[in-house]
Amino acid sequence: MRTIIAAVKRMAELRLVGKPASGGLAAGPLALLSVISGAERQKGDPAEEAAALRSAITRASDQLGQLAGNASDDGGEILAFQIAMLEDETLSAHAFAQVEQGGAAQDAWRAALDAQIADYETAGDEHFRARASDLADIRDRVLAALSGAPTESRIPRGAIVFAVDLTPSRFLSIDWELGGGIALTAGSASGHVATLARARGIPMIVGIGRPLSQGDGGREAFIDGERGAMILDPTPTTRADFVAREAGARSATATAEIYRARPAVTADGERIAVLINVADPAEIEGLDSATCDGIGLVRTEFLFHGRDQWPDEERQYRIYRRLLEWAGGKPVTIRTLDAGADKPIPGLTIDDESNPFLGLRGVRLSLARPELFRVQLRALARAAAHGPLEIMLPMVALGSELEAARSMLAAEAAALSAEGIACHVPPLGIMVEVPAAAIVVEQFDAAFFSIGSNDLTQYVMAAARDNHAVSALNDPTHPAVLRLIEQVAAHGASIGRKVSLCGDAAAEPANIAALLTAGLRAISVAPFALARVKQAIARVDLGGNAR
């Protein structure tokens, strides 16, 4: 009787809901990924502990190097980022200091990395929180190397991987040849693993928030990356519905992919520029620049991930130049540091602001920290000598902010020229995300305007974009938001200056008709949305209605 009851319980359908991170549908056996943990080791004297920690760091770096060598360009770049972090002495300095004072290598390393991870996990910006996974990977690999524990798990091909989180290196160690999917109780839709999953067409959901036991391994699982759900032990009715949706999704994806490499053109023949947003250079690895019209937004916050030092001019220059080289003569619009509000940076932004969204953020912070801003402007001016780079200022509310930045840019370019360093003064534009800038846009002598729909919508609607309780109000197609977009687009057209939109609103096909009707002829979206957005554009008849 107990066996029968257990079987009935096992076959009861269970639905777990999270947040979509990579679209698509997949079915397979559930595989629970265990946390890497090593056995305790006997502590030696400080010199022995320091030597053990150095050796473990080297072994962890070698492991990542081997994985990187076998990975495709996007995976290799992400692992190179982790290797660089691991080899950065500032990351391990605190751990070695604790070892010198008599601490055990594993305890010192865990404490040092946990502190770094906590900084990232408590950041308001999701892109920063997503980097915590990279640090966790580094932490666990070194701990495993110290104890001699294995770092890879055997996952059946085609399985649905379930874990608290998944690091890039563990993702790359799994064979996805037969498909499969990912469901995480934590994780991030903006993390490196989500980027890798989207590039490979692996459905992924995050934030499930409910753990499973090892006894759940092997259960039949369906994962729905569109709706953010995972179903265990589906009923026959659910199974039939899933199979039908999977067939429809394959057909829809194949149809949309036809548009990826094509220019974006409306049904009545009007050409629309579709560019991409880049939050991390790793996102462009493996992506063909021919599929887009350039880069419409480069978020430079990723450069400021370290707690103890900011990126110098040379490092910034190399990264900006690399983006230009990838674009191959197409425009690359780089946003200056947009720190503050939901993107705090320890040591740079103000802690405990009463209302950080209305505080010292974006260009306001850059102008308040000219020693950092001038370094970024110098690097941008140097990179601009290698291609059509454009500089975009975030959170501009006053014409004086634009003029102050223009003056600093001119001064730094002049200083570079005096030093005999090749440079160019690139076009200087603004993001239109503060309602005041949209309302009196004619007061800004900007080379171009890029509408940040995320902030513009939440400011117009007084509804935070990350607050589920008011999510229904945060609508970029609300008439009030569309009226401001239309006003900015009309102004740009009247004076012959480019107007684009680089917020998340453009990545949603359902919004495309409204945005184009408002006058936009250039949009910038996440790389994974290119095909479906171009398909949505092709259905819009600007002389009539969306088809």
N, C-alpha and C positions, 0 to 999 in steps of 0.2 A: 504493500500500500504506500509506503514512504517513497519508493521508487516511482510509482505512478504520479504521486503528488509533485515530486521534484520535476518530473518531465513536463507536467502541465504548467508549472511555474516557469520553466525554461522556455516554453513555447509561447508564453504570453507576450504580445507585442509591446515593446517599450520605445517611446519616442523621446529623444533628447534634443533640446533646442539650444543653438548657440548663435554666432554671428558669421555670416559668409566671409570667407577670406579668398577663396578661389572657386570659381563657378564650375558647374558640371555635375554629373551623376555617376556614381560607382557602386558596385556591389562586390562583396567578398567576405571572407572569414575575418572576424575581429582579432587583431593582434595587439596585446597590451605591451607597451614599451616600458621596460623597467628603468629606474633611475640608476645611473652609474654610481657605484659606491665601492670603495675599497676596504680591505681589512685594515685594522689598526696595525701600525708598525711600531717597533721599539724605538724610543727616542735616544739620540746620541748627544754628543756635546755640541756646542754651537757651531764649531767648524764642520763637523760631520753633517749637521742639519742643513747648513748653508750649501754644502756640496750636494746633498741629496736633492734639495730644492732646485738648484741650478740644473742638475742632471734631468730632473723631472720636467722642467720647463723645456729643455732641449728635446726630450723625447716627445712631448706633446706637440712641439713645433714641427718635428719631423713627421709625426703622424698626419698633421694637417697638410704638410707639404706633399705627402704621398697622395692624399685624397685630392688635393688641388691638381696634381699632375694627371689624374685620371678623370677629372671633371671637365665639363664643357666650359666655355668662356665665362658664363655668368657665375657658375659655381666656383670656378677657380679664382675669380676676382673677389668674391665674398670671403673665401678662405684666406686669400692673401691679406685681406683686411684684418682677419682674426690673427694671422701670424704676425702682422705688424704690431697689433695691440699686445700680443704675448711677448714680443721682443722689446717692447717699450719699457725701459728701466723704471720709469715713473710708476708703472702699474705694479711692479714687484717691490719697489723700494720699501714700502711700509712692512711688507712681509719679512724681508731680510733684516729690517731693523728689529722686529720682534724676535727673530731667531737669534740675533746677536745678544739679546737680553735673556736668552735661555728658553725661548718658546720652541715648541715642536714645529717642524716644517709644515706639516699638514694643517695644524691649528692656525699658524700664522698666515698661511696662504688663504685658507678658507675665510678667515676674518677680514683680510685685506680685500679679497674679491667680493665678499658679501657686502661690504661697505660701498664699493663701487656700484654693485648691482642695485642696492637700495636707492642710490642717487638716481639711477636711470628709471627704476620702477615707479618712483614717486613723481617723475616729471609729468607735467600736464599734457605735453605733446606726445601723441601716440608714436611718432617716428622715433623719439628718444626712448620711450618705454620699450619699443621693439628691439633696441640694441642690447637690452639686458640679457636677451637670449644668447647673444654672442659672448658676453662676459661669462655667463653660466657655463657655456661650452668650454671656455678656456679654464675656468675654475675646476670643472669636473675632470677634464682630461689630465690636468696636472696632478690632481688628487689620486686619480687612477694610476698614473705613472709612478707616483710615490709608493703606492701599495702593490703595484703589479697586477691590478685588476683589469679585466678586459674592458675595452671601450666601445665595442660594436655589438649589436644584438642581431641575431638571425631572424629576419622577418620574412615570412612566406611571400612569394611573388603574388601580386594581385590582392594583397590583404588590405583591410581598413585599419590603419595604425591609430591606436588610441593612447594618449599620454597626457601628462600635465602640460608639458611643452615639448617642442622638438627643435633641436639646434640645427644650424645649417650643415655641420659636418655629419651628423647622424642622418639627416635627410639624404645627403649625397652618398652615404654608405648603403642605402636601401636600393634594391633593384626595382625600378618602376616600369620595366619593360612591358609587363602585362597589366599595367594600370594600377588601380588601388586608390586609396583615399586617406585623408588625415582628419582626425577629430581630436581637439585639444580642450582640456578643461580650462586652461589659461590661454597663453599664446596671444598673437597680435596679427591683425589683418594687414598691418604695415611693415611687418618684419621681413627679414631676409628669406625665411622659409616660405612665407606667403608669396614672395616674388618668384622664388624658384618653382613653387607649385603652379603658379599661373603660367609660367613659361613652358612648363611641361604638360599642362592640361590636367593636373591632378586636383580633383575636388578637395576642398579643405574648409573646415569650420573651426572656429575658436570660441573660447568663452563659454563652454558648456556648463562649467561650474559644478558638475556632479561626477564624483569618482566612480570607477568600476573596480571590481576585484579581479584577481588573477583567474578566478574560476569562470569569469565571463569570456575568457579567451576561446576563440573558435566558434563563437555564436555567429549566425548569419547576420550580416550588417549591410544596410543600405545607407549611403551618404548623399545628401542633397546639398550641393554647394551653392545652389541658387537661393534656396529658402533657409539655409543655415540649420539643417536638421539631420539627425542620424536616427535610423530606425533599426532596432534589434529584433530578431525573430519575427519578421513581418508576416501578417496574415496573407492568405491567398489573394484576397481582394487588394491589399496594399501592394503585393508583389506584381499583380497584373497591371495595376495603375503605374507602378514604377517602370516596368518594362516598356509600357506604351510611351511614357514621358521620356525615357532614355532614347527610344527610337526617334521621337520628335526632336529631342535636343540635338542628336547627331545630325539630323537633317538641317536644323536651323543653324547650327554652328558651321556646317559645310557651306551653307548658302552665304552666311555672313563673311566667311573667310575669303570668298571671291572678291570682296571689296577691299581687303587689307592693303593690297599692293596698288590699288587704283587711286587716282586722284579723287577727292570728294567733290561730287557734282550733284546739284539738286535735280529733281525730275524735270524742271524747266530749263536746265542747262547752265545754272550759275555755279561758278567755281567757289568752293569754300576751303579756306586754309585750315588744315587739321594738324596741330603740333602736339608734342608730348610734354608732360610734366615729369620732372626727374627729382626725386628726393634723395637719391644716392647713386653715384656713378655706376654701381653694380647693375642697376636696372637697365642700362643700355647695352650691356654685354650680351652678345648673341642676337641683338635686335638690329634689323636692317634699316638703315637710315632712309632708304628709298620708300619705306612705308609711311613716312610722315613728311611734313613740310618744315621740319626743324624742331627746336626745343623752345616751347613757349614759357616755361618756368623751370628754373633750377633753384631748388631750395638749398641754401648754403649752410643751414643749421647743422648738417651732418659733420661739418668741419670742426665744430666747437664741442665735440663730445668729451674731451679730456677735462678732468677736474682741475688740473694744475697748470695747464699751459694752453694758449690759443694758437691756432695755426699761423705760421709765419708767412711772409710774402711769397717765398719760393714755393712752398707746398701748395698754396692757393693757386698760384700762377700755373703750375704743372697740371693741376686738376682742371682748371678752366680751359687751358689750351687743349687738353685731351678731349674735352667735350666738343670743342670746335672742330677738331680733327675728325671726330666721329660724324659730325653733322655734314662734313664735306661741302662747305660753301653755303649751307642753309643757315638761317638766322638762329642764334642761341641767345635767349634772354635769361640773364642771371639776376636773381633777386638778391639784394644785399641782405645781410643778416636780419632775420625777422624773429628776434628773441623777445620773450615776455609773454604775458597772458598764459595761454596753454602750452607755451614753449619756453619754460624757464631754463636758465643755464646757471648752475651753481657758481657763485663768485662773480657773475656778470649782471644778472637781473636782480631786482630788488625782492628780497624775501618778504612774505606776509603783507603784500600790498592789499589794501582793503578791497579793491576791485581791479585786478590786474588787466582785465580786458579794456579798461578805460585808463590804464596807467602808462608807465614808461616802457613802451614797447615799439618794435619796428624802427622806423627812421628816427623816432624821438630818442630811443636809446642809443642809436648809432651816433647821432649828433652830440649826445651827452658823453660819449666815450670816443672822442676823435682819435685817440691813439690807436684804437682798434679799427675804426672806420677808415682811416687813412691807409692802413696796411691793405685792407681789402680793396680800396679804390686803386692803389698802385698795382696790385696783382691783376685786377680787371683791365686796367689800361695797358699793361704789358701783354696780356692775352689777346686783347683786341687787335694787336698788330698781326695776328695770325688768322683772322676771319671776321665775319659779321656778328660780332658780339654786341649785345645791348644790355644796358644796366637798368634794373627796375627797382624803385624805392618802395618799400612796404609802408602801409599805414599813414600815408601822407594826408594831412588835413588842412595845411596852410601852404600858400604859394611860397612863403618865406623858407619853408623846410626844403622845398625843391631847389630854391636858389642857393641856399647854404650848401647843399650837397653838390650843386653844380660848381660852385666856387672852389670847394675842396678838391673836386675831381680835376679841375683845370690846374690847380696849384700842384697837385701830385704829378700830373702828366708833364708839366713844365719842369719839375724837379727831376723826373726820370730822363727827360731829353737833355737836361744840363749834365746829367751823369753819363750820357752817351748810351743809354739803354733804350732799345726800340720800344715804342709804345704808340697808342692811338687813343684819341678821346672818343669813346663810343657814344651813341645816342643815349640820352638819359630820359627814361620814362617813369611813370608812376603807376602803382596799383590803385584802382578806385575801389576801395572797400569801406572807407569812412563815408557815411551818407553826406556829410558836408562837402566832400570832394565831388561827389556825383551831382549834387544840387547846383554847385557853382563851378562846374568843370571848366567853363570858359576862362576862369581866372588862373589856370595852370598852364604855363608855357612848356608843356612836356612834349618830348619827341614822339611819344606814343602813350596809349592808355590801355591798361590791362585790368579788367574787372575781376576782383576777387569775390566770387559769389558766396563763398562760405561766410566770411565776416560781414559782407554787405547785407546778406539776408538776415543774419542774427541781429545785427544792429538795427535794421529797419523794422524787424518784427519783434524786437525785444525778447527773443527766444534763443537761448543758448543751443548751439548745434549738437552738443554732447549731453543734453538733458532729455532723457526719454519722456519725462512728464509733459514737455512742451514740444515734442518732436513734430506734432501735426502743424504747429505754427511756423516751423522753420521750413518754409516752402519757397524755393527760388522762383517759382512761377506765379507767386502772388502778384496781383496787379500793381501793388505799390513798388515791389522790387523790379518788375518788368518795366515800369514807367521810368525808373532811374536808369536802367540798362539802355532803354530806347533813347533817353536823353543824351547819354554819353556817346552812344553809337552815332546819333545824328550830328553831334558836335564834331566828332572825329571826321565824319564824311564831309562836313561843310568846310573844314580847314585842311583836308587832305592828309590827315594823320591816322595811323593805324589804331584800331580799337579791337581788342580781343577779350576773351573770357577764359580764365585759367582755373576757375574753381571747380568743385566736384559736380556742380549742376550740369556741366557739359558732358560728363561721362554717362549720364543717364539718357538713353535713347528717347524716353517719353518726354524729355524737356527740349529736344532739339528743335522741333517745329516752332515752339514759343520763342526760343532764343533767336532763331534766324528771322522770324517775323518781327522781332524787336530791332532788327537792323544789324545784328552781328554777322560778320563774314569771315571771322577767324576765331577758332576755339582751340584750347589746349587741354588734353586729357591724359589720364594714366595710360601707359603703353598697352595694357591688356584690353583696354576699351576701344582701341583703334578700329577694328573691323566692324563691330556692332554700331559704332557711332557713324562711320561712313555709310553703312547700310541705312541707318535712320535718315541721314541727310539725303540719300538718293530717293527717299520716299516723300520728301517735302517738295511741294509745288508752290513757290513763292508768289506765283500769280493766282493761286487758288488756295487749296487746303492740303494738309498732309494726307497722303494716301495710305 
